[in-house]
Amino acid sequence: MSVPTSARTRLGFGLIGPRRSRHTVSAEQLASMALPVGDDGMVIGVDAEGRPAVLGINRPTPYDVTLIGGLWTAQVLALRAAATGARIVVETGRAHAWTGLAQAAGGGQPCISLHDVGRVPPQGASAGSPVVVVRDCGMRPPRGRVVSAPWQSVVTLLPYLSPAAPALMRKASLMGIQRVSPDEAAQIGRIAHLPTTATQALSTLADGVTLWCTERDRQFVMTQATDAETGLLGGARRMD
């Protein structure tokens, strides 16, 4: 029996559905639909206006981050990077400080691995399996066997401004600076070409506040821990 023409399917498109007006908005209405996030990645805190500050840590190009700051901030960053699907590789001489975090992260899945200094094996990073290497190797981190590469970012943690810091800061795509002494702040200001107001602020920053800098931009960010992060790591602190 032949099917009436009105009920026939259009080749490759299925049955003709009900007619409705198109869903459109004016150009003026688009602004109301915008999200307060400037990039994709992980939220590392809020800026001075309370807007989310987002860091895209998983990149198709090599990406180096130097953080002059505390272990607490580095560990929060590691947890949040793991939440984006990255594998976290920690190179450290104080494994005891990372063991609890590695065991708790990932809901039972091994997403954070710990390695002695100089013992990080090749990771085979890819777009489907990005890697973040956290180097917690003290004041004078040795040359790493595993370096930044496509889909493999490296975060180097320095507790203070050390002789190794200037070279690492100049090499870094992104620098993070937490509270330092006035003398250290003056040196960092010269290296990073910071304005006087930002340089002076570095010695008065509250725990959990970081000045993040690139060659073109700088932004003070307050990292606020979630309840789960606080339960695991405690409150924000600059000193360990």
Disulfide bonds with the S-S distance in Angstrom:
none
